[in-house]
Amino acid sequence: MKPTVYYKLVVFNLFLLIGYSNLGFTQVIDLQTNGPERWGRINPAAASNVQSLGIGNFTSPANSPKAVLHVNSILLPPSGTSQFTAGQLFRTDGSSAITNTWSMFTGASAATSTEKGAIFTGSFNNLTPNDFCMRASTTGAGGGDLVFYTQNNFERMRIKGSQGPQDGFIGVNRRFPLSMIHIDGAAPGPNPNSTFQAGWRIWMRVGVFSQWDSDGLFVGLKDEGVNRKDAVIAWSDDPGSSNGPDYLRFIFTNNTGATVPDGGGPDGIEVGRWSPLKGYLGIGNFYNSLVSQDPAARLEILPDPQAVPTKPTFRLTQVQQDPLLPANTGIFTDMYTSPSGDLIILPRDNPQINSATLINKNRFVGINTGAPGNTVEINSNLVNATAGPGGTGNSGLRFTDLNTSSATIANPGTGVLSVDANGDVIYVPGGTSSTTNANNGLSLSGTDV
């Protein structure tokens, strides 16, 4: 048989099948080639309306289409055909010059239904033909949201539609977001909306608000007027809880293979925390596996647990260290508390290297002076009338437990302490003492300083 005759017979048989169905003698129309695979099935409903259309291999009435349009490629040849690749189930082609849309409408009839949502390509409103777009079209109260669900019909994310101040807000596990991005850590469900507001305030609009039960964190902008939008980090707590306070913590985590002191442990390493109690700030690791502590002052700095005891806790830098020079170059003052509780102050001036030797110049400490000339220099001229007399003749030093009422002790040597013309305290061998009076000064064995 010639190929043209074969195709004519197939078309003629198809025509007879369709016509036979329309006469009411069958409820199923099978569209097939001359081979064993069925490539389509139409199930007419009452009054000769087409109920469903199946494309693919529907082998029996029990395997009839399960939707108005059902594409089934399970029993088709695995290699597909010369026209398409196996697995390509559905495709549409549209002009790049116009908007191409897949829309979903609902209503009493096709004439009165309204669009609920659509997937479309861009060709308007500054979109390009390469843009892939989705929209939720229903307007009005409770409508117009674009909602994303996962298994068990759990809502995971919602983009709010045209609903006043919440327009465009995104809720992650939150049906009614309070900020532009609102992330809720409550257990997921089909209608996620925690009853807690977690310290949210009406100005927390532009930013990200994260909450878990009654605790929250906002990072964003606070409107303080025209061209005045302050950057804000705000966290919240429920003061009535017995498990608080909840801190603002700064934690560093490294790769899981790193050592624990470098942040490789399960908790990472805490480098600081802010307590809501009086606003105390702690720098250092206030957390370990056994205890979590509060900073004990407005600013508390913990020592480096990996450092030697004399490593400074606090440094005031005037000139930074040159990265090409050894450590501790530059101009700075180090301060720390020794293991025995002593306050150590180390002003240093290490500006350069000279013949491979570090010039380590210890500097001075000045009290009420900006240019100290000795290890410690006190300018008592700035003592006010309330604190006591100042000026010439007063050292600026006072000893609470050493005064004119103290018991005298014999001079263990032959010299005395005195001051020179610069005001430096000096030792004078063979000197004599004259008086035991001291007014804000230093008296040693009856000699004023």
Rosetta blueprint (number, residue, H / E / L):
1 M L
2 K L
3 P H
4 T H
5 V H
6 Y H
7 Y H
8 K H
9 L H
10 V H
11 V H
12 F H
13 N H
14 L H
15 F H
16 L H
17 L H
18 I H
19 G H
20 Y H
21 S H
22 N H
23 L L
24 G L
25 F L
26 T L
27 Q L
28 V L
29 I E
30 D E
31 L E
32 Q E
33 T L
34 N L
35 G L
36 P L
37 E L
38 R E
39 W E
40 G E
41 R E
42 I E
43 N E
44 P E
45 A L
46 A H
47 A H
48 S H
49 N L
50 V E
51 Q E
52 S E
53 L E
54 G E
55 I E
56 G E
57 N L
58 F L
59 T L
60 S L
61 P H
62 A H
63 N H
64 S L
65 P L
66 K L
67 A L
68 V L
69 L E
70 H E
71 V E
72 N E
73 S L
74 I L
75 L L
76 L L
77 P L
78 P L
79 S L
80 G L
81 T L
82 S L
83 Q L
84 F L
85 T L
86 A L
87 G L
88 Q L
89 L L
90 F L
91 R L
92 T L
93 D L
94 G L
95 S L
96 S L
97 A L
98 I L
99 T L
100 N L
101 T E
102 W E
103 S E
104 M E
105 F E
106 T E
107 G L
108 A L
109 S L
110 A L
111 A L
112 T L
113 S L
114 T E
115 E E
116 K E
117 G E
118 A E
119 I E
120 F E
121 T E
122 G L
123 S L
124 F L
125 N L
126 N L
127 L L
128 T L
129 P L
130 N L
131 D L
132 F E
133 C E
134 M E
135 R E
136 A E
137 S L
138 T L
139 T L
140 G L
141 A L
142 G L
143 G L
144 G L
145 D L
146 L E
147 V E
148 F E
149 Y E
150 T E
151 Q H
152 N H
153 N H
154 F E
155 E E
156 R E
157 M E
158 R E
159 I E
160 K L
161 G L
162 S L
163 Q L
164 G H
165 P H
166 Q H
167 D L
168 G L
169 F L
170 I E
171 G E
172 V E
173 N L
174 R L
175 R L
176 F L
177 P L
178 L L
179 S L
180 M L
181 I E
182 H E
183 I E
184 D E
185 G L
186 A L
187 A L
188 P L
189 G L
190 P L
191 N L
192 P L
193 N L
194 S L
195 T L
196 F L
197 Q L
198 A L
199 G L
200 W L
201 R L
202 I L
203 W L
204 M L
205 R L
206 V L
207 G E
208 V E
209 F E
210 S E
211 Q E
212 W E
213 D L
214 S L
215 D E
216 G E
217 L E
218 F E
219 V E
220 G E
221 L E
222 K E
223 D E
224 E L
225 G L
226 V L
227 N L
228 R L
229 K E
230 D E
231 A E
232 V E
233 I E
234 A E
235 W E
236 S E
237 D L
238 D L
239 P L
240 G L
241 S L
242 S L
243 N L
244 G L
245 P L
246 D L
247 Y L
248 L E
249 R E
250 F E
251 I E
252 F E
253 T L
254 N L
255 N L
256 T L
257 G L
258 A L
259 T L
260 V H
261 P H
262 D H
263 G L
264 G L
265 G L
266 P L
267 D L
268 G L
269 I E
270 E E
271 V E
272 G E
273 R E
274 W E
275 S L
276 P L
277 L L
278 K L
279 G L
280 Y L
281 L E
282 G E
283 I E
284 G L
285 N L
286 F L
287 Y E
288 N L
289 S L
290 L L
291 V L
292 S E
293 Q L
294 D L
295 P L
296 A L
297 A L
298 R L
299 L E
300 E E
301 I E
302 L L
303 P L
304 D L
305 P L
306 Q L
307 A L
308 V L
309 P L
310 T L
311 K L
312 P L
313 T L
314 F E
315 R E
316 L E
317 T E
318 Q E
319 V E
320 Q L
321 Q L
322 D L
323 P L
324 L L
325 L L
326 P L
327 A L
328 N L
329 T L
330 G E
331 I E
332 F E
333 T E
334 D E
335 M E
336 Y E
337 T E
338 S L
339 P L
340 S L
341 G L
342 D L
343 L E
344 I E
345 I E
346 L E
347 P E
348 R E
349 D E
350 N E
351 P L
352 Q L
353 I E
354 N E
355 S L
356 A L
357 T E
358 L E
359 I L
360 N L
361 K E
362 N E
363 R L
364 F L
365 V E
366 G E
367 I E
368 N L
369 T L
370 G L
371 A L
372 P L
373 G L
374 N L
375 T L
376 V E
377 E E
378 I E
379 N L
380 S H
381 N H
382 L H
383 V L
384 N L
385 A L
386 T L
387 A L
388 G L
389 P L
390 G L
391 G L
392 T L
393 G L
394 N L
395 S L
396 G L
397 L L
398 R L
399 F L
400 T L
401 D L
402 L L
403 N L
404 T L
405 S L
406 S L
407 A L
408 T L
409 I L
410 A L
411 N L
412 P L
413 G L
414 T L
415 G L
416 V E
417 L E
418 S E
419 V E
420 D L
421 A L
422 N L
423 G L
424 D L
425 V E
426 I E
427 Y E
428 V E
429 P L
430 G L
431 G L
432 T L
433 S L
434 S L
435 T L
436 T L
437 N L
438 A L
439 N L
440 N L
441 G L
442 L L
443 S E
444 L E
445 S L
446 G L
447 T E
448 D E
449 V L
